[in-house]
């Protein structure tokens, strides 16, 4: 976390592999439910 004048300037979060798996599952679920845009679905299929 970077501070400037006592305020947070930027903040980085380390997600790790656990969170990556959670995001992948969420993306697949949305794709199967038809909630993703066509362009995104094309890139997932590639």
N, CA, C and O of each residue as an XYZ file, in Angstrom:
184
protein
N       0.860     -1.169      0.000
C       0.000      0.000      0.000
C       0.904      1.229      0.000
O       1.830      1.337      0.805
N       0.621      2.148     -0.913
C       1.391      3.382     -1.002
C       0.587      4.521     -0.379
O      -0.583      4.727     -0.700
N       1.238      5.248      0.512
C       0.586      6.381      1.171
C       1.161      7.690      0.661
O       2.344      7.792      0.337
N       0.294      8.685      0.598
C       0.723     10.026      0.223
C      -0.058     11.020      1.069
O      -1.286     11.059      1.005
N       0.638     11.817      1.853
C       0.012     12.801      2.743
C      -0.975     12.128      3.691
O      -2.027     12.683      4.007
N      -0.622     10.924      4.140
C      -1.478     10.217      5.087
C      -2.673      9.511      4.478
O      -3.468      8.911      5.201
N      -2.818      9.570      3.149
C      -3.941      8.919      2.472
C      -3.426      7.794      1.576
O      -2.284      7.823      1.120
N      -4.267      6.823      1.337
C      -3.882      5.714      0.468
C      -3.832      6.198     -0.975
O      -4.826      6.683     -1.516
N      -2.661      6.060     -1.590
C      -2.488      6.468     -2.991
C      -2.804      5.296     -3.919
O      -3.502      5.466     -4.919
N      -2.293      4.108     -3.590
C      -2.605      2.904     -4.359
C      -2.533      1.708     -3.433
O      -1.857      1.727     -2.405
N      -3.249      0.667     -3.826
C      -3.335     -0.517     -2.991
C      -3.336     -1.735     -3.894
O      -4.086     -1.789     -4.869
N      -2.507     -2.705     -3.581
C      -2.436     -3.930     -4.371
C      -2.889     -5.100     -3.508
O      -2.555     -5.188     -2.327
N      -3.656     -5.995     -4.121
C      -4.141     -7.164     -3.403
C      -3.559     -8.403     -4.054
O      -3.602     -8.543     -5.276
N      -3.020     -9.298     -3.253
C      -2.550    -10.578     -3.767
C      -3.701    -11.565     -3.642
O      -4.125    -11.907     -2.538
N      -4.203    -12.019     -4.789
C      -5.362    -12.914     -4.788
C      -4.979    -14.359     -4.572
O      -5.690    -15.083     -3.875
N      -3.888    -14.796     -5.142
C      -3.486    -16.189     -5.006
C      -4.336    -17.101     -5.869
O      -5.291    -16.664     -6.511
N      -3.973    -18.371     -5.873
C      -4.653    -19.334     -6.744
C      -6.079    -19.606     -6.315
O      -6.913    -19.928     -7.161
N      -6.392    -19.491     -5.042
C      -7.754    -19.732     -4.568
C      -8.733    -18.766     -5.217
O      -9.781    -19.176     -5.717
N      -8.395    -17.498     -5.209
C      -9.275    -16.486     -5.792
C      -9.349    -16.609     -7.313
O     -10.393    -16.339     -7.907
N      -8.243    -17.016     -7.945
C      -8.252    -17.205     -9.393
C      -9.273    -18.275     -9.756
O     -10.034    -18.110    -10.709
N      -9.292    -19.367     -9.002
C     -10.272    -20.436     -9.250
C     -11.691    -19.920     -9.049
O     -12.587    -20.272     -9.816
N     -11.909    -19.097     -8.037
C     -13.240    -18.532     -7.792
C     -13.681    -17.672     -8.973
O     -14.834    -17.745     -9.398
N     -12.770    -16.858     -9.504
C     -13.113    -15.994    -10.637
C     -13.383    -16.821    -11.888
O     -14.280    -16.493    -12.664
N     -12.616    -17.893    -12.091
C     -12.840    -18.758    -13.248
C     -14.216    -19.406    -13.167
O     -14.944    -19.442    -14.159
N     -14.577    -19.919    -11.991
C     -15.886    -20.556    -11.817
C     -17.007    -19.563    -12.077
O     -18.007    -19.905    -12.708
N     -16.848    -18.344    -11.597
C     -17.858    -17.314    -11.802
C     -18.026    -16.998    -13.289
O     -19.147    -16.838    -13.770
N     -16.915    -16.910    -14.010
C     -16.960    -16.615    -15.439
C     -17.641    -17.734    -16.205
O     -18.451    -17.477    -17.096
N     -17.319    -18.965    -15.865
C     -17.938    -20.107    -16.539
C     -19.431    -20.147    -16.250
O     -20.230    -20.398    -17.152
N     -19.811    -19.904    -15.012
C     -21.225    -19.892    -14.644
C     -21.983    -18.835    -15.438
O     -23.058    -19.110    -15.971
N     -21.429    -17.631    -15.518
C     -22.070    -16.561    -16.274
C     -22.180    -16.923    -17.750
O     -23.192    -16.635    -18.389
N     -21.142    -17.553    -18.292
C     -21.153    -17.946    -19.697
C     -22.262    -18.967    -19.951
O     -22.992    -18.865    -20.937
N     -22.381    -19.943    -19.065
C     -23.394    -20.971    -19.235
C     -24.809    -20.421    -19.083
O     -25.754    -20.947    -19.671
N     -24.948    -19.371    -18.299
C     -26.251    -18.746    -18.099
C     -26.537    -17.685    -19.161
O     -27.607    -17.077    -19.162
N     -25.589    -17.465    -20.058
C     -25.787    -16.487    -21.124
C     -25.693    -15.048    -20.676
O     -26.278    -14.165    -21.303
N     -24.965    -14.797    -19.601
C     -24.861    -13.428    -19.088
C     -23.620    -12.701    -19.557
O     -23.413    -11.548    -19.179
N     -22.779    -13.337    -20.373
C     -21.588    -12.668    -20.893
C     -21.858    -12.186    -22.309
O     -22.686    -12.758    -23.018
N     -21.167    -11.148    -22.712
C     -21.309    -10.627    -24.066
C     -20.770    -11.609    -25.097
O     -19.944    -12.460    -24.769
N     -21.229    -11.498    -26.336
C     -20.808    -12.410    -27.411
C     -19.301    -12.392    -27.618
O     -18.693    -13.449    -27.789
N     -18.690    -11.223    -27.606
C     -17.242    -11.134    -27.837
C     -16.466    -11.869    -26.757
O     -15.471    -12.532    -27.053
N     -16.906    -11.760    -25.513
C     -16.213    -12.436    -24.432
C     -16.374    -13.950    -24.575
O     -15.426    -14.700    -24.343
N     -17.556    -14.391    -24.951
C     -17.777    -15.825    -25.139
C     -16.883    -16.367    -26.261
O     -16.369    -17.480    -26.155
N     -16.698    -15.599    -27.318
C     -15.831    -16.041    -28.413
C     -14.396    -16.208    -27.925
O     -13.714    -17.149    -28.332
N     -13.927    -15.307    -27.058
C     -12.557    -15.411    -26.571
C     -12.409    -16.581    -25.597
O     -11.328    -17.163    -25.513
N     -13.456    -16.939    -24.865
C     -13.404    -18.074    -23.957
C     -13.348    -19.375    -24.749
O     -12.656    -20.311    -24.349
N     -14.067    -19.446    -25.868
C     -14.087    -20.641    -26.697
C     -12.767    -20.873    -27.435
O     -12.444    -22.006    -27.792
N     -12.012    -19.807    -27.661
C     -10.766    -19.911    -28.441
C      -9.699    -20.705    -27.753
O      -8.606    -20.871    -28.295
